[in-house]
Amino acid sequence: MDTAELLLPRSRMANERLHAMIPGGAHTYAKGDDQYPENLAPVISHGRGAHVWDIDGNRYIEYGSGLRSVSLGHAHPRVLEAVRRELDRGGNFVRPSIVEVEAAERFLATVPTAEMVKFAKNGSDATTAAVRLARAVTGRPRVAICGDHPFFSVDDWFIGTTPMSAGIPAATNELTVAFPYGDLAATEELLTRYQDEIACLILEPAGHTEPPPGYLVGLRELAHRHGCVLVFDEMITGFRWSEAGAQGLYGVVPDLSTFGKALGNGFAVSALAGRRDLMERGGLRHPGDRVFLLSTTHGAETHSLAAAMAVQTIYAEEGVTARLHALGERLAAGVREAADTMGVGDHLVVRGRASNLVFATLDENRQPSQRYRTLFLRRLLAGGVLAPSFVVSSALDDADIDHTVDVVAQACAVYRKALDAADPTPWLAGRPVKPVFRRLA
């Protein structure tokens, strides 16, 4: 058994302080220390580029930066320069700033499939606004979510469908139904079963697999034939698939779409975009009932909008999306080769588009295993790799990828020992990591 160990005394103390004051010890459940091996949840001091340092002084190559939001790397100089220009000019006023005009023009030029845009601070606000708008324009109560996609919003219409549904009335849960990704026949059956009741279909246009040929076009036709609004959640696919999102890559125009994460490179900005006739229902230039679409005190903070404009400029000028794909392809090939070489290629599985890679850890019966995930994460952390996923940022270089692959190979050697023993327990040194969505703490 490999006895190499990472000690994080300051991080352990800081985690205790976090739990004493903050429910869950973090402001996002996916960042909780339950997502990491016991006593191996580093608390971050700072980051630069593709690296972060914890408060114990350890440096890591970081993947999935900021839950996929920091796609250019931490403290990107061009983004920071744009932000600093606005900081001395004031950040929030009683009337719109000229920056809002410029940011909207830039976004609509980047995502030409949209006709209007409204900015907010987080993805949940944008997706919930899309759902509210769809209900208003259709007069229908139900929402159909893609059941194969893990997250859409912190709000009741979605969270009520998860194991963490405490506090959400059953009557609310009953208004959300689910359809499977890639299956038009099943979706049509759902729309027929709830004829004239479903306001919208909301889904990530792509995920860990590419959309089947004709699927997105077929889904749009199906939604419109049944009088539904088609909503693309592009929080992840936006910029990582193309600057204009998956809709730009696949050439399928939704009625509404939502963007966030990579849009601000870590600064808080999200967007709801879509057809003018729908979006204007939240405005002042229509004769119908007003929709309370999005109204956020901090939604148009000048420095975050400046960050978003800088991000869009950098993506266009530097070909960032292509770089993300190239880095991801190099990483995926290296990890798969290392896993195969160590005899665990059927158990450590890399999935997803190259710019948005995740990994699955399977047990000796090839079933998903949190215990084997714990073993794998322990070895990665010990090797200086912080990787709840293999989602790349453009700040990575070939040396970072090569080091990651070397650490993965070492982790796979331990993985093989555990598989041979049919028991990873000796390599866990504590409780297994846990899924985010679960009923009990």
C-alpha positions in Angstrom: 0.0 0.0 0.0 1.3 3.5 -0.9 1.6 5.4 2.3 2.3 8.9 0.8 0.1 11.3 2.5 -1.0 14.9 2.2 -1.4 16.8 5.5 -3.6 19.8 5.6 -3.7 21.0 9.2 -4.5 24.7 8.5 -7.2 23.7 6.0 -8.7 21.3 8.5 -8.9 24.1 11.0 -10.4 26.5 8.5 -13.0 23.9 7.5 -14.1 23.7 11.1 -14.4 27.4 11.2 -16.4 27.4 7.9 -18.9 24.8 9.3 -19.3 26.7 12.5 -20.6 29.7 10.6 -21.8 28.6 7.1 -24.3 25.8 6.6 -22.4 23.1 4.7 -19.1 24.8 5.1 -19.2 26.3 1.6 -21.5 28.6 -0.4 -21.9 26.0 -3.2 -22.8 22.4 -2.3 -20.4 21.2 -5.0 -17.5 22.9 -3.2 -18.4 21.1 0.1 -15.7 19.1 2.0 -18.0 16.1 1.7 -17.0 16.1 -2.0 -13.4 15.4 -1.0 -11.7 12.6 1.0 -11.8 13.0 4.7 -9.4 15.7 6.0 -8.2 16.3 2.4 -10.4 19.3 1.4 -7.9 22.1 0.8 -9.0 25.7 1.6 -7.7 28.0 -1.1 -5.4 30.9 -0.5 -5.1 32.2 -4.1 -4.8 31.2 -7.7 -3.0 32.2 -10.8 -3.5 30.8 -14.2 -4.1 27.0 -14.0 -2.7 26.7 -10.5 -4.1 27.3 -7.0 -2.4 27.3 -3.6 -4.0 26.2 -0.4 -3.5 27.8 3.0 -1.1 25.0 4.0 1.3 26.2 1.2 0.6 23.3 -1.3 0.3 24.1 -5.0 -2.1 22.2 -7.3 -2.9 22.1 -10.9 -6.6 22.9 -10.8 -9.4 21.4 -13.0 -13.0 22.5 -13.1 -11.9 25.9 -12.0 -14.7 27.8 -10.2 -17.2 25.0 -11.2 -16.3 25.6 -14.9 -16.5 29.4 -14.7 -12.8 30.3 -14.8 -12.1 29.0 -18.3 -9.3 31.5 -19.0 -7.4 30.7 -15.7 -7.3 32.6 -12.5 -6.5 36.4 -12.4 -6.3 36.7 -16.2 -4.5 40.0 -16.8 -6.8 41.2 -19.6 -9.9 40.5 -17.6 -8.5 42.2 -14.5 -7.5 45.2 -16.6 -11.0 45.6 -17.8 -12.4 45.2 -14.3 -10.0 47.8 -12.8 -11.0 50.4 -15.4 -14.5 50.3 -14.0 -13.7 50.1 -10.3 -12.7 53.7 -10.0 -15.7 54.9 -12.0 -18.4 53.4 -9.6 -20.1 50.1 -9.8 -23.8 50.6 -9.4 -26.1 53.5 -10.1 -29.7 54.5 -9.8 -30.0 54.5 -13.6 -28.5 52.2 -16.3 -24.8 52.7 -17.0 -23.5 53.0 -20.6 -21.6 49.8 -19.9 -24.9 48.0 -20.0 -25.5 49.2 -23.6 -22.0 48.1 -24.6 -22.3 44.7 -22.8 -25.6 44.0 -24.4 -24.4 44.9 -27.9 -21.3 42.8 -27.4 -23.2 39.8 -26.2 -25.8 39.9 -29.0 -22.9 40.2 -31.5 -21.3 37.1 -29.9 -24.6 35.2 -29.8 -26.4 36.3 -33.0 -29.1 33.7 -32.5 -30.5 35.9 -29.7 -32.4 39.2 -30.3 -32.5 40.6 -26.7 -30.5 39.9 -23.5 -30.9 40.7 -19.8 -28.0 40.2 -17.4 -28.1 38.8 -13.8 -25.6 37.4 -11.3 -26.1 33.7 -11.3 -27.5 30.9 -13.5 -30.5 30.0 -11.4 -31.9 33.5 -11.7 -31.6 33.3 -15.5 -33.2 29.8 -15.9 -36.0 30.6 -13.5 -36.7 33.8 -15.4 -36.9 31.7 -18.6 -39.4 29.3 -16.9 -41.5 32.2 -15.6 -41.5 33.9 -19.0 -42.5 30.6 -20.8 -45.4 30.1 -18.3 -46.5 33.7 -18.9 -46.5 33.6 -22.7 -48.1 30.1 -22.9 -50.5 30.4 -20.0 -49.5 26.8 -19.0 -48.3 25.6 -15.6 -46.0 22.7 -16.2 -42.3 22.7 -16.9 -40.5 19.8 -18.7 -36.9 19.4 -17.7 -34.4 17.0 -19.3 -34.0 14.3 -16.7 -30.6 13.3 -17.9 -29.0 16.7 -17.0 -27.9 17.2 -13.4 -28.8 20.8 -12.5 -30.8 23.7 -13.7 -31.6 26.0 -10.7 -31.7 26.4 -7.0 -35.3 27.3 -7.2 -38.3 25.2 -6.3 -39.3 24.2 -9.8 -36.1 22.2 -10.2 -34.8 21.4 -6.6 -38.1 19.8 -5.8 -37.2 17.0 -8.3 -34.0 16.1 -6.5 -33.4 14.1 -3.3 -32.9 17.5 -1.5 -36.6 18.5 -1.8 -37.2 19.3 1.9 -39.1 22.6 2.2 -40.7 22.4 -1.2 -44.5 21.8 -1.4 -45.6 18.6 -3.2 -47.9 20.8 -5.3 -44.9 22.6 -6.7 -43.1 19.3 -7.4 -46.0 18.0 -9.4 -45.7 20.9 -11.9 -42.3 19.7 -13.1 -42.0 16.6 -15.4 -39.0 15.1 -17.1 -38.1 13.9 -20.6 -35.1 11.8 -21.6 -32.3 13.3 -23.7 -32.1 12.2 -27.3 -35.5 10.5 -27.3 -38.0 12.4 -29.4 -40.7 9.7 -29.2 -40.7 9.7 -25.4 -40.8 13.5 -25.4 -43.7 13.6 -27.7 -45.5 11.0 -25.5 -45.0 13.3 -22.5 -46.3 16.4 -24.4 -49.3 14.4 -25.5 -50.0 13.1 -22.0 -49.9 16.7 -20.7 -51.5 18.2 -23.8 -51.7 22.0 -23.5 -50.2 21.9 -20.0 -46.4 22.2 -20.6 -45.0 25.7 -20.9 -41.5 24.8 -21.9 -38.9 22.2 -22.6 -35.6 23.1 -20.8 -32.4 21.2 -21.4 -28.6 21.5 -21.8 -28.3 21.2 -25.6 -25.3 18.9 -25.2 -23.6 17.1 -22.3 -21.3 14.2 -21.9 -22.5 12.9 -25.3 -23.1 14.7 -28.6 -26.7 15.2 -29.6 -28.0 12.5 -31.9 -28.2 13.6 -35.6 -31.3 15.7 -36.1 -32.3 15.6 -32.4 -32.1 19.3 -31.5 -33.9 20.3 -34.7 -36.5 17.7 -34.1 -36.9 18.9 -30.5 -37.5 22.4 -31.6 -40.1 21.3 -34.1 -41.8 19.1 -31.5 -41.9 22.0 -29.0 -43.4 24.4 -31.4 -45.9 21.9 -32.7 -47.2 21.5 -29.1 -47.1 25.2 -28.4 -44.1 25.0 -26.0 -41.1 27.3 -25.5 -37.7 25.7 -26.2 -35.1 26.8 -23.6 -31.4 25.9 -24.0 -29.5 26.0 -20.7 -26.0 27.1 -22.0 -24.4 27.7 -18.7 -21.8 25.0 -19.5 -21.9 24.8 -23.2 -21.7 28.6 -23.6 -18.1 29.4 -24.8 -16.9 25.8 -24.1 -18.7 24.5 -27.3 -18.3 27.8 -29.2 -18.4 31.5 -28.4 -22.1 31.4 -29.4 -22.7 28.2 -27.3 -24.1 24.9 -28.6 -26.8 26.7 -30.5 -24.0 28.4 -32.5 -22.1 25.2 -33.0 -25.1 23.0 -34.0 -27.0 25.7 -35.8 -30.3 25.2 -33.9 -32.0 28.4 -32.5 -33.9 28.0 -29.2 -36.6 30.4 -28.2 -34.7 31.3 -25.0 -31.3 30.5 -23.7 -29.3 31.1 -20.6 -25.5 31.8 -20.2 -23.2 32.1 -17.3 -20.1 30.4 -15.8 -17.4 31.1 -18.5 -19.1 34.4 -19.4 -17.3 36.3 -16.6 -14.2 34.1 -16.0 -15.2 33.9 -12.3 -16.9 37.3 -12.0 -20.6 37.1 -11.3 -22.6 37.5 -14.4 -25.2 35.5 -16.2 -27.6 36.2 -19.1 -31.1 35.4 -20.3 -31.3 35.8 -24.1 -33.8 35.0 -26.8 -36.5 36.0 -29.2 -37.6 39.7 -29.0 -41.3 38.9 -28.9 -40.8 36.8 -25.8 -38.2 38.9 -24.0 -40.1 42.1 -24.5 -42.9 40.6 -22.4 -40.6 41.5 -19.5 -40.2 45.1 -20.8 -42.2 48.2 -21.4 -43.0 48.0 -25.1 -45.9 45.5 -25.4 -49.6 45.6 -24.7 -50.0 42.4 -22.6 -49.6 41.5 -19.0 -46.2 42.5 -17.6 -43.8 39.7 -16.6 -41.5 40.2 -13.7 -38.6 38.8 -15.7 -35.3 39.8 -14.0 -34.8 42.7 -11.6 -31.6 42.4 -9.6 -29.9 45.1 -7.6 -26.5 43.9 -8.7 -27.3 42.4 -12.1 -25.6 45.2 -14.0 -22.6 45.9 -11.8 -20.2 47.6 -14.2 -17.1 45.6 -13.4 -18.7 42.2 -14.0 -20.1 43.4 -17.3 -16.7 44.7 -18.2 -15.3 41.3 -17.4 -17.8 39.6 -19.6 -16.9 41.9 -22.5 -13.2 41.2 -22.0 -13.9 37.5 -22.0 -15.7 37.6 -25.3 -12.9 39.7 -26.8 -10.3 37.2 -25.6 -12.2 34.2 -26.9 -12.6 35.8 -30.3 -9.0 37.1 -30.6 -7.1 34.1 -29.1 -9.2 31.2 -30.3 -9.8 30.0 -26.8 -12.5 27.4 -27.6 -10.2 25.6 -29.9 -7.4 25.7 -27.3 -9.7 24.2 -24.7 -10.6 21.4 -27.1 -6.9 20.8 -27.9 -5.9 20.7 -24.2 -8.8 18.4 -23.4 -8.0 16.0 -26.2 -4.4 15.8 -25.0 -5.5 15.2 -21.4 -8.1 12.6 -22.3 -5.7 10.6 -24.5 -3.1 10.7 -21.7 -5.5 9.6 -19.0 -6.9 6.8 -21.1 -3.5 5.5 -22.0 -2.4 5.6 -18.3 -5.5 3.8 -17.2 -5.1 1.2 -19.9 -1.4 0.7 -19.1 -2.2 0.1 -15.4 -5.1 -2.3 -16.2 -7.9 -0.1 -15.1 -9.1 1.3 -18.4 -12.5 -0.3 -17.9 -12.8 1.3 -14.4 -11.5 4.9 -14.8 -13.6 6.2 -17.6 -13.2 9.7 -19.2 -16.3 11.1 -20.7 -17.6 14.3 -22.4 -16.6 16.8 -24.9 -12.8 17.6 -24.8 -13.5 21.1 -23.4 -15.7 19.7 -20.6 -14.3 16.3 -19.5 -15.5 14.4 -16.5 -14.4 11.0 -15.1 -16.3 8.0 -13.7 -14.8 5.6 -11.2 -16.2 2.1 -11.4 -15.8 -0.8 -9.0 -14.8 -4.4 -9.7 -18.3 -5.0 -11.1 -18.0 -1.9 -13.2 -20.6 0.0 -11.2 -20.2 3.7 -10.2 -18.4 3.8 -6.9 -17.9 6.7 -4.5 -15.3 4.6 -2.6 -13.1 4.2 -5.7 -13.6 7.9 -6.5 -12.3 8.6 -3.0 -9.2 6.5 -3.6 -8.6 8.2 -6.9 -9.0 11.7 -5.5 -6.7 11.0 -2.6 -3.9 10.0 -5.0 -4.5 13.0 -7.2 -4.3 15.4 -4.3 -1.2 13.8 -3.0 0.3 14.4 -6.5 -0.7 18.1 -6.6 -3.7 17.7 -8.8 -7.1 19.2 -7.6 -9.5 17.6 -10.0 -13.2 17.0 -9.1 -13.4 16.7 -12.9 -11.0 17.0 -15.8 -12.6 20.3 -17.1 -9.7 22.3 -18.5 -8.9 26.0 -18.6 -6.9 27.7 -21.3 -4.2 28.6 -18.8 -3.0 25.0 -18.7 0.1 24.1 -20.7 1.6 20.9 -21.9 3.8 20.5 -18.8 0.6 20.7 -16.6 -1.1 18.0 -18.7 2.0 15.8 -18.7 2.3 16.1 -14.9 -1.4 15.3 -14.5 -1.1 12.2 -16.6 1.9 11.1 -14.5 -0.1 11.5 -11.3 -3.1 9.7 -12.8 -0.8 6.8 -13.7 0.4 6.6 -10.1 -3.2 6.7 -8.9 -4.2 4.0 -11.3 -1.5 1.7 -9.9 -3.2 2.0 -6.5 -6.6 1.6 -8.1 -5.4 -1.7 -9.6 -4.3 -3.0 -6.2 -7.7 -2.1 -4.8 -9.5 -3.9 -7.6 -7.4 -7.0 -7.1 -8.3 -6.9 -3.4 -12.0 -6.3 -4.4 -11.9 -3.7 -1.6 -10.6 -0.1 -1.7 -11.1 0.4 2.1 -7.4 0.2 3.1 -6.7 3.1 0.7 -9.5 5.4 1.8 -8.3 6.6 5.3 -11.8 7.8 6.2 -15.3 8.0 4.9 -16.0 8.0 1.2 -16.9 11.2 -0.7 -20.6 11.7 -1.1 -23.0 12.7 -3.9 -24.2 16.3 -3.8 -27.9 15.4 -4.1 -28.8 13.2 -1.2 -31.7 13.3 1.3 -29.7 13.0 4.5 -26.5 14.8 5.5 
